[in-house]
Amino acid sequence: MTSSIVHIWRLLKWGRTLARHGALTGIERDPLTPPPVRRLIRLARFGAKVPATPAYADAFEAIGPAAIKLGQALATRPDLVGEAAAADLFRLQDALPPAPFADISASIEQSLGKPIDALFSSFDEQAVGAASIAQVYRAVTTDGRRVAVKVLRPGVEEDFARAIETYEWAAAQAEALGGELARLRPRLVIATFRQWTARELDLRREAASASELAEGMEAELGFYVPQIDWSRTARRVMTLEWLEGVKLSDRAALIAAGHDPKALAARLVRAFLRQAIADGFFHADMHQGNLFALPDGRLAAIDFGIMGRIDRRARMWLAEIIHGLITGNYRRVAEIHFEAGYVPPHHNIAEFTTALRAVGEPIRGLAVKDISVGQMLDGLFGITRDFDMPTQPHLLLLQKTMVMVEGVATTLDPDINMWETSGPFVREWLRSELGPEAWLADRLTTDFKTLAGLPDLIRRIEARFPPEGGAPPPPPLREVHLVRIGGGWRYAAVALLAAVAGTAAALLLG
């Protein structure tokens, strides 16, 4: 296990980078910040030219690949890092200079167990894209198919392992302080981040996610997922169908190619709704760079490293919450929050209903086309602190994706009516899930499963083992050694490492 001294040394180096980009300015200026913390921050920025406006994204890019991915994760947590910091981190482009091709070719041959010439008739040595974890090349297989080959960067696994270990140590120190930091559950944030990167650092899992998404989207004819070449895919290499299309980020090129941006926007919204609401398995990185318009008008997606899952019960809760806010049924929305366990039971449901009304009434006063999904969800998260609502990482990832999809759709069609576009799909899904036929089918299924599970239930009771059920359990939290030093300096050390994890911005902007 890495010693606390090593973690502190890494954090101090990262703290210097954060200070140079102004990311610690808020802590330094906060009147509640203890003097030892201010002294450490001044030391960290000594001799540096600090920008007037904090450049959070630039700071994470300067720290390294793992920090870039952490920054992308923190961009989904405005409740943790603040609105301004989340918006800045949201622009992380994840672009780096490509690694030498000699290293990449050696990695391909080692992973696939064959020379490149035996696998590909041609292989472009110039990367078409280089990110923090992997880079992508254009190639043609020996049987004549054009493919994209994604390869992990050399040494990326070791870099991430070191960084995440320090993030976990930092989060544990911060959470041990209790109070607001404990409610925000930074250890769970980092544990979820570890799960994300585990998928991205094993390209077989990313390939499996693409395959699973393709099966789920077979009914959505306007959305396409490229096929995986499993014979040329391994842990460090993934080969998939090459797509010829226009990125959705280039609206002028879309129009020049004869595409209808409005139709693409509606197709994107419907595809996301089918993934998130109907299937509960969704592409969670649907920014413009990962979306293409194919020549036949279909929408295609790439980069399946970050995927989200949400179970049926949570999807129904979410649909009822959104519907209740729009229709003004705040009492039902409050009941759902208590039923789901999102609000601790010691709070008053009537008071929570009033808080929800404060979020919903401004929305009801707007024209439907002016209602922003992102603004509505931000309003919901804004009341979490007052009601001690613990973090729900799976819902935060869904929120981030909803905001992202809304932004892309609005760029394509500034006049898009999100509710009118999604309304027919959502209403039909709710009817199928909450109607009498669905109720009867659910009842029969539930009763049958209960009867079938009685023997196993008895055995578990006998073994004094609690039954399974409810939401998926959170990822396990690793054992971390807590630093035991004096109060002021302990707080100072934790403040620096918390800044690295994003909580510094929360002290400034929260």
PyMOL commands that set and color helices and strands:
alter all, ss='L'
color gray80, all
select helices_A, chain A and resi 4-20+25-29+35-44+56-63+65-74+78-81+83-89+101-112+116-119+156-175+179-184+186-200+203-216+230-232+251-256+261-279+288-290+312-327+330-339+349-364+368-370+373-382+393-412+418-434+436-462+487-501+503-509
alter helices_A, ss='H'
color red, helices_A
select strands_A, chain A and resi 120-123+129-130+134-141+146-152+223-224+237-241+246-247+281-283+291-293+299-301+307-309
alter strands_A, ss='S'
color yellow, strands_A
deselect
rebuild
show_as cartoon
